[in-house]
Amino acid sequence: MAEQASETQVYKLSVLAQRQHLPSLPGQEEGTTYGVVWSSFPMPAHGSCYVVKFNNARSISFLAYIDDQGAVFPVDQPITLAPAACPDFAVTPDERGYSGTVLIRGEGASLQPLSKYRGSFKGTMREVSDSETWNTSRSLTYRPFMASMYLRYCVFDSERRNVGKGPSISIDMRAYPLDEPVDIMGAFSRLPLPDAIDAVVYQIGEHDRSSGIERFARRVFGEIDVDFLRTLMQRSSIALAYIERMDAYYINFDHTAFSAGEADAIYAVEAAINRLHRVLGMLGFAHCAASASPSEEACSAYDQAAFSGITSWVKRLMDDAISANAWIQPGHIAARPGGEWDVRTRFASSCERLGLIVRLEYDYRFDSAARELRVRFGVPQASSMPASRFDVLEGAWVSIDNDERARYATEYANRMALVLAAAAFSSSLSMRRFVVEKWDAMRDASLSVAFDRTEFTTHLMPLASELDGAPLSCETATERLSRSVTPERMQRDIPASLQAAPREDTRPLPRALQDLLLADSIDELEVMEVPDDPYMARCNELRASAPSDPARAERGYTELIEELEARCAAVEFMSDRPIITRFCENHLGRILLPVLEEDRSVRINRAPDALFFARYELCDLYMGAGAFERALPEARKLLDLATTSMQSYSMLVNVLARLERFQEVIDVAKNGLRVAYDRSSIAYLFYRVAFAYWVLGDRETAMACYRLVPRDEHITPMADEELSQLLAEMGRSERPTLREAAARAEQMGVPVPPSPETASQVADATVLLTDNGFHYLASRCVYHMWRITARDELSAVHRSLLP
């Protein structure tokens, strides 16, 4: 019930009304009280609260309505319908929702940027400004933050024109509904990259009344030399991909096929696409057609904000310093907290989620003894910076020459360095020092800076906060980091033992690795033959003579096998503990060997390469002569000797198939798929088991196995052709999905690589080898994990373990 007052309407406040009083604000008249109320008055569907003046304990006057979308509208009474007019005050979050822009209605009808804020609607919020204000010094939840900001800037008015980064020229930041949605990014999923860029520019040029976001897209893509891009693509493949975790686009290409200048041109294309993606994300249309758009000038303001907001990552990363590491236990065994695996995966995970506009190419090294992390990254070039922007102060579009773009790129690179430092120091609370090497590919020159943890947390974290939202033209980061220059580089001398091949490393293995790998010392995990092995020389000589004298080759292979088997038997007999002889094609095969061994107390005697290859060549000799029955026992012995060798599985499967023993083909292939780790072998085994099931009459399982043959392998076209024939025979036109195929295979006991036991064995070995400083084998294990999971942070960890 309203009581009429001389100046404004006064409303009685129910005892049950929810309310919150605000502290006294700058410019507030002495003796007055302001705050927010909700729940006891009508409100539109997306309402949050009302800003009110408390006249006394029982009555209020309405000043504004705050919705839950970040807008404040002046009102003098409760309302039921959302206002249609432009708000007087608003905040717009960035695409990730952790910070954003503060907007205020200017003298006209448009909103203009005033300052920035940090936080989220569901958490706490704080103003970010060049000058200290009441709201920069305290964090508030959504309602009191919005109310206090509105009162300060729109009611009391004393600071409205003097605080923050607000421009004097008004930009209408509102997005107006479009007659028809525009899908600017859709062309990139349908067309080759240069055709997609041309299509966007062409289609926008066809419209007489294109939207602001379309005109901005045409401006950005107009900076690209599409003809040069076409020339590059004729030489080598260039493909665009969207990386969900980064929320950014990434261009895949072979770096060895292009010069530094050509690679820079490709990076510039990638940056242009990400600039548009960022603006679309700020408007709420990152992954769908835009149904509304602000002006082209507003899009430029959003674009500039995306560049200037990079250091917002510093606080976010440092806040994550005590959060759980998703990679702490990739298998059954957990890594040591703060150990090598924990630190390396934390740092790489932080880097791989950075949604930067420009390409981040980096490598790093971690010294666990010194608690120091060193990074080398490629700096962006001028071509990745905007060539024009809307200058809010001038109220006009301005061109940016190459010299100025180069300075912007340098400033952006130094802000990247601050972000990488945050990723390093957040990877471990005990990280003491960070060195970052900024590598300029165009000049093949580097400049490094270094700082310790205290310096970073005391001086550089506040700097990063100040730089959040500051234009690149200020060059503040460039000036500050110039004081921390060091001659150091990412590469440094490390103990040889960390990178030694197993043969050259006699360190004992810790108990956990002994049990996992069936070995007592690291040298027992060596699988490579010594150079100039005389037995391999004999095997190679017999192979060369086989076409002209197969009988001599057969005798020679048999004698060589008997001689080497006798040597292995002697080693087993003389051992004081159970020992078996096995051959492994590579180090990963040795890591996987225990998966197939039931007795965990045994140790492994490395079979000479010549023993394996002599028997393999003997099998091949029999196969070539059509003596499949004679080849079969040799192939079985070959597999017994090399249980993780895909060559041995392929040989036995091939012999069994020629003998039309298809059930045995299936049984052998199933065992092979348990430990299969390379795509070509997986493709061959699935192809063979699919045909065997087809011959035996199980067409559903055959169809599933054909579908599981990996793409782009040598045998893939044959598998596709046979699958088409099978589908026609079954009267089906559609292939099963990969999920359907995998479910059918697993139902029939056909492992789908990586099998859980194989994945866990590799993951556990990776963690333990990394944490215990056996980098040579750890790098090979994590490489396999990367190939299995396709997680880019594992690729970075792999590179960090290399010499």
C-alpha positions in Angstrom: 0.0 0.0 0.0 1.6 3.3 -1.1 1.6 6.5 0.8 1.9 9.6 -1.4 4.9 11.8 -0.5 5.7 15.2 -1.8 8.7 14.0 -4.0 8.4 10.2 -4.3 6.2 7.3 -3.4 6.8 5.7 0.0 5.9 2.0 0.6 5.4 0.2 3.9 7.9 -2.5 4.5 6.6 -5.8 5.8 8.3 -7.4 8.8 8.8 -10.5 6.7 10.4 -8.7 3.8 14.0 -9.9 3.1 16.4 -6.9 3.0 20.0 -6.0 3.2 21.4 -2.6 4.4 24.4 -1.2 2.6 27.3 0.6 4.4 27.6 4.3 3.9 28.9 5.0 0.4 31.0 7.9 -1.0 28.7 10.8 -1.9 25.9 9.5 0.3 24.0 12.2 2.3 24.7 11.9 6.0 21.9 10.2 8.0 20.5 8.3 5.0 20.3 4.5 4.6 20.2 2.5 1.3 20.0 -1.2 0.6 18.1 -3.9 -1.3 14.8 -5.7 -0.7 13.3 -8.8 -2.3 10.6 -11.4 -1.8 7.8 -9.2 -0.5 7.0 -7.1 -3.6 6.0 -8.2 -7.1 8.9 -8.6 -9.6 9.4 -9.7 -13.2 10.3 -13.3 -14.0 14.1 -12.7 -14.0 14.1 -10.2 -11.1 16.7 -10.2 -8.4 15.9 -7.3 -6.1 15.0 -3.6 -5.8 17.4 -0.8 -4.8 15.7 1.2 -2.1 16.1 4.1 0.4 15.1 3.2 3.9 13.1 6.2 5.1 12.7 4.5 8.5 12.4 1.0 10.0 9.0 0.5 8.3 9.0 2.4 5.1 11.0 2.6 1.9 11.3 4.4 -1.4 12.0 2.5 -4.6 15.0 3.7 -6.7 15.8 0.9 -9.1 15.0 -2.7 -10.2 17.9 -5.2 -10.6 17.4 -8.2 -12.8 19.5 -11.4 -12.6 21.1 -10.8 -16.0 23.3 -7.8 -14.9 21.1 -4.8 -15.6 19.7 -2.0 -13.4 16.6 0.0 -14.4 15.3 3.1 -12.5 11.8 2.6 -11.0 9.8 4.4 -8.4 7.4 1.5 -7.6 7.3 -2.3 -7.8 6.9 -3.7 -11.4 5.6 -6.9 -12.9 6.9 -6.7 -16.4 10.5 -6.4 -17.4 11.5 -2.9 -18.6 11.8 -2.5 -22.4 14.1 0.5 -22.2 17.9 0.5 -22.0 19.1 0.1 -18.5 20.9 2.9 -16.7 23.6 0.6 -15.5 24.8 -2.9 -16.5 27.6 -5.4 -16.3 28.4 -7.8 -19.1 30.5 -11.0 -18.2 33.1 -12.3 -20.6 32.7 -15.6 -22.2 34.0 -17.6 -19.2 31.9 -15.7 -16.7 34.7 -14.8 -14.3 35.1 -11.1 -15.1 33.6 -8.5 -17.4 32.8 -4.9 -18.3 30.9 -2.3 -16.3 28.6 -0.2 -18.5 26.7 3.0 -17.8 24.1 4.9 -19.8 25.6 8.1 -21.2 24.0 11.4 -21.9 22.3 9.8 -24.9 20.5 6.5 -25.0 23.5 4.2 -25.2 25.6 2.3 -22.8 29.3 3.1 -22.6 32.2 1.2 -20.9 33.0 2.6 -17.5 35.3 0.1 -15.8 35.9 -3.6 -15.4 34.9 -6.1 -12.7 36.2 -9.4 -11.4 34.1 -12.3 -10.1 30.9 -13.9 -11.1 27.1 -13.5 -10.5 27.0 -16.6 -8.3 30.0 -15.7 -6.2 31.5 -12.4 -5.2 32.3 -9.4 -7.4 34.7 -6.5 -7.2 35.3 -3.5 -9.4 38.6 -3.2 -11.3 39.7 0.4 -12.1 42.8 2.5 -12.7 41.9 4.5 -9.6 40.9 3.1 -6.2 37.2 3.2 -5.5 34.8 2.0 -2.8 34.0 -1.1 -4.9 37.7 -1.9 -5.8 38.6 -2.4 -2.2 35.9 -4.9 -1.2 34.2 -8.0 -2.7 30.5 -8.2 -2.5 27.8 -10.7 -3.6 25.7 -9.9 -6.6 22.9 -7.8 -5.0 25.0 -5.4 -2.9 27.6 -5.1 -5.6 25.0 -4.1 -8.2 23.2 -1.8 -5.8 26.3 0.0 -4.5 27.7 0.5 -8.0 24.3 1.9 -9.3 24.0 4.2 -6.3 27.6 5.5 -6.7 27.5 6.1 -10.4 23.8 6.8 -11.2 22.3 8.3 -8.0 25.0 10.1 -6.0 26.8 11.0 -9.3 29.8 12.5 -7.6 32.3 10.0 -9.2 30.3 9.1 -12.3 32.5 10.9 -14.8 35.9 10.6 -13.1 36.3 7.0 -12.1 37.4 4.0 -14.1 38.4 3.7 -17.7 35.2 5.1 -19.2 35.6 6.8 -22.6 34.2 10.2 -23.3 32.6 9.0 -26.6 29.5 6.9 -26.3 29.2 3.4 -27.8 26.0 1.6 -27.9 27.0 -1.8 -26.5 23.5 -3.3 -26.7 22.9 -6.2 -29.0 19.7 -5.6 -31.1 17.6 -8.6 -32.4 18.3 -9.5 -36.1 15.7 -10.2 -38.6 17.4 -13.5 -39.3 20.1 -15.3 -37.4 23.6 -15.2 -39.0 25.9 -18.2 -38.8 29.3 -16.7 -39.4 31.4 -19.6 -38.2 29.3 -22.3 -39.9 31.3 -22.0 -43.2 34.4 -23.3 -41.4 32.8 -26.7 -40.7 31.7 -27.1 -44.4 34.5 -25.6 -46.5 38.3 -25.7 -46.8 39.8 -22.9 -44.8 40.4 -20.3 -47.6 37.0 -21.0 -49.1 35.3 -20.5 -45.8 37.0 -17.1 -45.3 36.1 -16.0 -48.8 32.5 -17.2 -48.3 32.1 -15.2 -45.1 33.4 -12.0 -46.7 31.4 -12.6 -49.9 28.1 -13.3 -48.1 28.4 -10.3 -45.9 29.1 -8.1 -48.9 25.9 -9.2 -50.5 23.8 -7.7 -47.7 22.8 -4.1 -48.0 22.1 -3.9 -44.2 24.6 -6.3 -42.6 24.8 -6.4 -38.8 27.6 -5.0 -36.7 29.0 -8.5 -36.0 29.0 -9.2 -39.7 30.8 -6.0 -40.6 33.3 -6.7 -37.9 33.9 -10.2 -39.3 34.4 -8.7 -42.7 36.9 -6.2 -41.3 38.9 -8.9 -39.4 38.9 -11.4 -42.3 39.7 -8.7 -44.8 43.2 -8.5 -43.1 43.9 -12.1 -44.3 45.9 -12.8 -47.5 43.6 -15.6 -48.7 45.5 -16.2 -51.9 48.7 -16.7 -50.0 46.9 -19.2 -47.8 45.7 -21.1 -50.8 49.3 -21.3 -52.1 50.5 -22.8 -48.8 47.7 -25.3 -48.7 48.7 -26.6 -52.1 52.0 -27.5 -50.7 50.9 -29.2 -47.4 47.7 -29.9 -45.5 46.3 -27.1 -43.3 43.2 -27.9 -41.3 41.2 -25.9 -38.7 40.0 -27.6 -35.5 38.1 -26.4 -32.5 39.7 -27.3 -29.1 36.9 -27.4 -26.6 39.0 -27.3 -23.5 40.8 -24.2 -24.7 37.6 -22.8 -26.2 39.7 -21.7 -29.1 40.3 -22.6 -32.8 43.6 -24.3 -33.7 45.2 -24.8 -37.2 46.9 -28.1 -37.6 49.8 -28.1 -40.1 53.2 -29.7 -40.6 55.8 -27.1 -39.3 58.6 -28.7 -41.3 56.8 -27.9 -44.5 56.8 -24.1 -44.1 59.3 -21.3 -43.3 59.0 -19.2 -40.2 57.4 -16.4 -42.2 54.8 -18.8 -43.7 54.1 -20.3 -40.3 53.5 -16.8 -39.1 51.0 -16.2 -41.8 49.1 -19.3 -40.7 49.2 -18.1 -37.1 47.7 -14.8 -38.2 44.8 -16.6 -39.8 44.3 -18.5 -36.5 44.3 -15.3 -34.5 41.8 -13.7 -36.8 39.4 -16.6 -36.4 39.8 -16.6 -32.6 39.2 -12.8 -32.4 35.8 -13.3 -34.0 35.1 -16.3 -31.9 35.9 -14.3 -28.7 33.5 -11.5 -29.7 30.8 -14.0 -30.6 31.3 -15.6 -27.2 31.0 -12.3 -25.4 27.7 -11.8 -27.2 26.5 -15.3 -26.2 26.8 -16.9 -29.7 30.1 -18.8 -29.5 28.6 -22.0 -30.9 25.4 -21.0 -32.6 24.0 -18.5 -35.1 23.9 -14.9 -33.8 20.3 -13.7 -33.3 21.3 -10.3 -32.1 24.2 -7.9 -32.7 25.6 -4.7 -31.4 27.3 -2.1 -33.6 30.6 -2.8 -35.4 32.2 -0.3 -33.0 30.9 -2.2 -30.0 32.4 -5.4 -31.5 35.7 -3.7 -31.7 35.5 -2.7 -28.1 34.8 -6.3 -27.2 37.8 -7.4 -29.3 40.1 -4.9 -27.6 38.8 -6.2 -24.2 39.7 -9.7 -25.2 43.3 -8.8 -25.9 43.6 -6.6 -22.8 42.1 -9.2 -20.4 44.7 -11.8 -20.8 46.2 -11.3 -17.3 42.9 -12.1 -15.7 44.3 -15.7 -16.0 47.0 -14.9 -13.4 44.6 -14.8 -10.4 42.5 -17.7 -11.7 45.6 -19.9 -12.0 47.0 -18.9 -8.6 43.6 -19.6 -7.0 43.8 -23.2 -8.4 47.1 -23.8 -6.7 45.5 -26.0 -4.0 42.9 -27.6 -6.2 42.9 -31.3 -7.1 45.0 -32.5 -10.0 42.9 -34.5 -12.4 46.0 -36.4 -13.5 47.2 -37.4 -10.0 46.0 -41.0 -10.5 45.5 -41.9 -14.2 45.6 -45.6 -13.4 45.6 -47.6 -10.1 48.7 -45.9 -8.6 48.5 -42.3 -7.4 51.4 -40.0 -8.0 53.4 -38.3 -5.2 51.8 -34.9 -4.3 54.3 -32.2 -5.3 56.3 -34.8 -7.2 57.5 -34.7 -10.7 54.4 -36.2 -12.3 52.1 -33.9 -10.2 54.0 -30.8 -11.1 54.5 -31.5 -14.8 50.8 -32.4 -15.4 49.5 -29.5 -13.3 51.6 -27.0 -15.3 50.8 -28.6 -18.7 47.0 -28.8 -17.8 47.0 -25.1 -16.9 48.7 -24.1 -20.2 46.4 -26.3 -22.3 43.3 -24.6 -20.9 44.4 -21.1 -21.6 42.0 -19.6 -24.1 44.4 -17.2 -25.8 43.7 -15.4 -29.0 47.2 -16.1 -30.4 49.0 -19.5 -30.7 50.7 -20.7 -27.6 53.6 -23.0 -28.6 55.7 -24.0 -25.6 58.1 -26.4 -24.1 59.3 -26.7 -20.5 61.7 -28.3 -18.2 61.3 -29.0 -14.5 64.2 -29.3 -12.0 62.7 -31.1 -9.0 65.8 -30.7 -6.9 66.0 -26.9 -7.4 62.2 -26.5 -7.5 62.6 -24.5 -10.7 60.6 -24.5 -13.9 61.8 -23.2 -17.2 59.6 -22.4 -20.2 60.2 -21.5 -23.8 57.4 -20.2 -25.9 57.0 -18.6 -29.3 56.0 -14.9 -29.1 53.2 -13.6 -31.3 54.1 -11.5 -34.3 52.7 -8.2 -35.5 50.5 -10.0 -38.0 48.4 -11.6 -35.2 47.5 -8.2 -33.8 44.5 -6.1 -35.1 45.3 -3.8 -38.1 42.5 -1.4 -37.1 40.3 -0.6 -34.1 37.6 1.8 -33.0 39.2 4.4 -30.8 36.6 5.3 -28.2 38.3 8.5 -27.2 38.6 9.7 -30.7 35.2 8.4 -31.8 36.6 7.0 -35.0 38.2 4.0 -36.6 42.0 4.1 -36.7 44.5 2.1 -38.7 47.4 0.5 -36.8 50.7 0.4 -38.6 53.1 -2.5 -38.4 55.4 -0.8 -35.9 52.6 -0.2 -33.5 51.2 -3.8 -34.1 54.7 -5.1 -33.3 54.7 -3.1 -30.0 51.3 -4.6 -29.2 52.6 -8.1 -29.9 55.6 -7.5 -27.6 53.3 -6.3 -24.8 51.0 -9.2 -25.3 53.9 -11.6 -25.2 55.1 -10.1 -21.9 51.6 -10.6 -20.5 51.7 -14.2 -21.7 54.9 -14.5 -19.7 53.1 -13.4 -16.6 50.3 -15.9 -17.2 52.9 -18.7 -17.7 54.6 -17.7 -14.5 51.3 -18.1 -12.7 50.8 -21.5 -14.2 54.3 -22.5 -13.0 53.9 -21.2 -9.4 50.5 -22.6 -9.1 51.7 -26.1 -10.2 53.4 -26.4 -6.8 53.4 -24.4 -3.6 57.1 -25.3 -3.2 58.0 -23.9 -6.7 60.8 -21.5 -6.0 61.9 -20.0 -9.3 60.6 -19.5 -12.8 62.5 -18.7 -16.0 60.6 -17.9 -19.3 62.4 -17.7 -22.6 60.5 -15.7 -25.2 61.5 -17.0 -28.6 61.0 -15.0 -31.7 60.8 -17.4 -34.7 61.1 -14.7 -37.3 64.4 -13.4 -35.9 65.5 -16.7 -34.4 66.3 -14.8 -31.2 65.4 -15.2 -27.6 65.0 -13.0 -24.5 64.5 -14.5 -21.1 63.2 -13.2 -17.8 63.3 -14.8 -14.4 61.8 -14.2 -11.0 61.4 -16.1 -7.7 58.2 -16.9 -6.0 58.2 -14.0 -3.5 58.9 -11.5 -6.2 56.1 -12.8 -8.3 53.5 -12.9 -5.5 54.5 -9.6 -4.1 55.0 -7.4 -7.2 53.9 -9.2 -10.3 50.6 -10.5 -9.2 49.4 -7.0 -8.4 50.8 -5.8 -11.7 48.8 -8.5 -13.5 45.6 -7.3 -11.7 46.3 -3.8 -12.8 46.9 -4.9 -16.4 43.6 -6.7 -16.6 41.7 -4.5 -19.0 44.5 -2.0 -19.6 45.2 -1.4 -23.3 48.2 -3.0 -24.9 49.4 0.4 -25.9 50.4 1.2 -22.3 53.3 -1.3 -22.6 53.5 -1.6 -18.9 54.3 -5.3 -18.8 57.1 -4.7 -21.3 58.7 -2.1 -19.2 58.4 -4.1 -15.9 59.7 -7.4 -17.3 62.7 -5.6 -18.8 64.0 -5.3 -15.2 64.1 -9.1 -14.9 66.1 -10.0 -18.0 68.5 -13.0 -17.6 70.9 -14.7 -20.0 69.5 -18.1 -18.9 67.6 -20.3 -21.4 65.1 -23.1 -21.0 67.7 -25.8 -21.7 70.0 -26.5 -18.9 72.4 -29.2 -17.8 70.6 -32.1 -16.2 72.1 -35.2 -14.6 72.9 -37.8 -17.3 71.2 -40.5 -15.3 67.8 -38.9 -15.7 68.0 -39.4 -19.5 70.2 -42.5 -19.7 68.9 -45.4 -21.8 68.2 -48.5 -19.6 71.4 -50.3 -20.7 73.5 -47.4 -19.4 71.6 -47.0 -16.1 72.2 -49.5 -13.3 70.0 -47.8 -10.7 67.8 -50.1 -8.7 64.1 -49.8 -9.1 61.9 -49.0 -6.1 59.7 -51.8 -4.8 56.6 -50.6 -6.5 58.3 -50.6 -9.9 59.9 -54.0 -9.3 56.5 -55.5 -8.7 54.9 -53.7 -11.6 57.6 -54.4 -14.2 59.1 -57.7 -13.1 62.5 -56.2 -12.8 65.0 -55.3 -10.0 67.0 -52.6 -11.8 66.4 -50.2 -14.7 68.9 -51.9 -17.0 66.7 -55.1 -16.9 64.2 -53.1 -18.9 66.5 -52.7 -21.9 65.1 -54.3 -25.1 67.5 -52.9 -27.8 70.3 -55.2 -29.1 73.9 -54.1 -28.9 75.3 -52.6 -32.1 77.1 -55.0 -34.5 75.7 -58.1 -32.9 77.4 -61.1 -34.6 74.2 -63.2 -34.4 72.1 -60.5 -36.2 74.9 -60.4 -38.8 74.4 -64.1 -39.4 70.6 -63.7 -39.5 70.9 -60.9 -42.1 73.3 -62.9 -44.2 70.8 -65.8 -44.2 67.9 -63.5 -45.2 69.9 -62.2 -48.1 70.6 -65.8 -49.3 67.1 -67.1 -48.9 65.7 -66.2 -52.4 68.6 -68.0 -54.2 69.1 -70.9 -51.7 66.1 -71.4 -49.4 67.4 -74.9 -48.2 70.6 -73.3 -47.0 68.7 -70.5 -45.3 66.4 -73.0 -43.6 69.3 -74.9 -42.2 71.0 -71.8 -41.1 68.0 -70.4 -39.4 67.4 -73.7 -37.6 71.0 -73.9 -36.4 70.9 -70.3 -35.2 67.7 -70.8 -33.3 69.0 -73.9 -31.6 72.2 -72.2 -30.6 70.5 -69.1 -29.1 67.8 -71.1 -27.4 70.6 -73.1 -25.7 72.2 -69.9 -24.4 68.8 -68.7 -23.1 68.2 -72.0 -21.4 71.6 -71.8 -19.7 70.8 -68.3 -18.3 67.4 -69.5 -16.9 69.1 -72.6 -15.4 71.9 -70.6 -13.7 69.5 -68.0 -12.2 68.7 -68.2 -8.4 65.2 -67.1 -9.0 62.4 -67.9 -11.5 63.3 -66.4 -14.9 61.8 -66.6 -18.4 63.1 -65.5 -21.8 61.0 -62.9 -23.7 61.5 -60.7 -26.8 60.0 -57.2 -26.9 59.9 -55.1 -30.1 60.4 -51.8 -28.1 60.4 -50.4 -24.6 56.7 -50.1 -24.4 56.3 -53.8 -25.2 58.5 -54.5 -22.2 56.4 -52.2 -20.0 53.3 -54.2 -21.1 54.9 -57.6 -20.8 53.7 -58.2 -17.2 50.1 -57.9 -18.3 50.4 -61.4 -19.8 52.5 -63.0 -17.1 50.6 -64.7 -14.2 53.6 -65.3 -12.0 54.6 -61.9 -10.5 57.7 -63.3 -8.9 59.5 -64.1 -12.2 62.1 -61.9 -13.9 62.7 -61.5 -17.6 65.7 -62.5 -19.6 65.9 -60.4 -22.8 65.8 -62.7 -25.8 68.5 -61.9 -28.4 67.0 -60.1 -31.5 68.5 -62.8 -33.7 66.5 -65.5 -32.0 63.2 -63.7 -32.7 64.1 -62.7 -36.3 65.6 -66.0 -37.2 62.3 -67.8 -36.2 60.3 -65.1 -37.9 62.2 -65.5 -41.2 61.9 -69.2 -40.9 58.1 -68.8 -40.7 58.1 -66.5 -43.6 60.2 -68.9 -45.6 57.6 -71.7 -45.0 54.7 -69.3 -45.8 56.3 -68.3 -49.1 56.7 -72.0 -50.0 53.0 -72.7 -49.1 54.1 -75.0 -46.3 51.5 -73.7 -43.9 51.5 -76.8 -41.6 55.3 -76.5 -41.1 54.9 -72.7 -40.5 52.3 -73.2 -37.8 54.5 -74.6 -34.9 57.2 -72.1 -35.7 54.6 -69.3 -35.5 53.3 -70.6 -32.2 56.8 -70.6 -30.7 57.4 -67.1 -32.1 54.3 -65.8 -30.2 55.4 -67.7 -27.0 58.7 -65.9 -27.2 57.3 -62.4 -28.0 53.9 -62.1 -26.3 53.7 -58.3 -26.8 55.1 -58.3 -30.3 52.5 -57.4 -32.9 54.7 -59.0 -35.6 54.3 -62.4 -33.8 50.5 -62.0 -33.6 50.3 -61.0 -37.2 52.4 -64.0 -38.3 50.3 -66.5 -36.3 47.0 -65.0 -37.4 48.2 -65.1 -41.1 49.2 -68.7 -40.9 45.9 -69.8 -39.2 43.9 -67.9 -41.8 45.7 -69.6 -44.6 44.8 -72.9 -42.9 41.2 -71.7 -42.5 41.3 -72.3 -38.8 39.1 -69.2 -38.2 38.1 -69.9 -34.6 41.8 -70.0 -33.7 42.3 -66.7 -35.6 39.7 -65.1 -33.3 41.3 -66.5 -30.2 44.8 -65.3 -31.1 43.5 -61.9 -32.3 41.7 -61.4 -29.0 44.9 -61.9 -27.0 46.7 -59.6 -29.4 44.1 -56.8 -28.9 44.6 -57.0 -25.1 48.1 -55.6 -25.5 47.9 -53.8 -28.9 49.1 -50.3 -28.8 49.8 -49.0 -32.4 47.1 -48.2 -34.8 48.4 -50.2 -37.7 48.5 -53.4 -35.6 45.0 -52.7 -34.1 43.7 -52.2 -37.7 45.2 -55.5 -38.9 43.9 -57.6 -36.0 40.3 -56.1 -36.2 40.3 -56.7 -39.9 41.4 -60.3 -39.5 39.0 -61.1 -36.7 36.1 -59.4 -38.6 36.6 -61.7 -41.6 36.9 -64.7 -39.3 33.6 -64.0 -37.7 32.0 -63.4 -41.1 33.2 -66.8 -42.3 31.9 -68.5 -39.1 28.5 -66.9 -39.7 28.4 -64.2 -37.0 27.7 -61.3 -39.2 26.8 -58.8 -36.4 30.2 -59.2 -34.7 32.0 -59.2 -38.0 30.2 -55.9 -38.8 31.3 -54.4 -35.5 34.9 -55.4 -35.9 35.1 -54.0 -39.4 33.7 -50.8 -38.1 36.4 -50.7 -35.4 39.3 -50.7 -37.9 41.0 -47.3 -37.3 40.8 -44.7 -40.1 43.6 -43.8 -42.4 45.6 -47.0 -42.0 47.0 -49.1 -44.9 44.3 -51.8 -44.5 41.4 -49.4 -43.9 40.2 -49.3 -47.6 40.0 -53.1 -47.7 38.1 -53.2 -44.5 35.7 -50.6 -45.7 35.1 -52.5 -49.0 34.4 -55.8 -47.2 32.1 -54.0 -44.7 30.1 -52.6 -47.6 29.8 -56.1 -49.0 28.7 -57.5 -45.6 26.1 -54.7 -45.1 24.7 -55.5 -48.5 24.5 -59.2 -47.6 22.7 -58.2 -44.4 20.3 -55.9 -46.2 21.5 -52.9 -44.2 22.5 -49.5 -45.6 23.9 -47.8 -42.5 27.0 -48.7 -40.6 26.9 -49.1 -36.8 28.3 -46.2 -34.8 31.6 -46.7 -33.0 29.8 -46.9 -29.7 27.5 -49.6 -31.0 30.4 -51.5 -32.6 32.5 -51.3 -29.4 29.5 -52.6 -27.3 29.0 -55.6 -29.6 32.8 -56.4 -29.6 33.0 -56.3 -25.8 29.9 -58.3 -25.5 31.6 -61.0 -27.6 34.8 -60.8 -25.6 36.8 -58.9 -28.2 38.9 -56.3 -26.4 38.7 -52.7 -27.8 42.2 -51.2 -27.3 43.3 -49.8 -25.1 42.1 -52.6 -22.8 41.6 -51.4 -19.2 44.5 -53.6 -18.0 46.9 -52.2 -20.7 45.8 -48.6 -20.0 46.4 -49.0 -16.3 49.7 -50.8 -16.7 51.1 -47.9 -18.9 49.6 -45.2 -16.6 51.0 -46.8 -13.5 54.4 -47.2 -15.1 54.3 -43.6 -16.3 53.6 -42.2 -12.9 56.2 -44.3 -11.0 59.0 -43.8 -13.7 58.4 -40.1 -13.7 58.3 -39.6 -10.0 61.4 -41.7 -9.5 63.5 -39.9 -12.2 63.6 -42.5 -14.9 62.8 -40.0 -17.7 64.0 -42.1 -20.6 61.3 -44.8 -20.2 58.8 -42.3 -18.7 58.8 -40.2 -21.9 57.9 -43.3 -24.0 55.1 -44.3 -21.7 53.5 -40.8 -21.6 53.8 -40.6 -25.3 51.7 -43.7 -25.6 49.2 -42.3 -23.0 48.9 -39.2 -25.2 48.2 -41.3 -28.3 45.5 -43.2 -26.4 43.8 -40.2 -24.8 44.5 -37.4 -27.4 45.0 -35.0 -24.4 47.4 -32.3 -25.4 48.7 -31.8 -21.9 50.2 -35.3 -22.1 52.0 -34.3 -25.3 53.5 -31.3 -23.4 54.6 -33.6 -20.5 56.2 -36.0 -23.0 58.2 -33.2 -24.6 59.3 -32.0 -21.1 60.9 -35.4 -20.3 63.0 -35.4 -23.5 66.7 -34.3 -23.4 
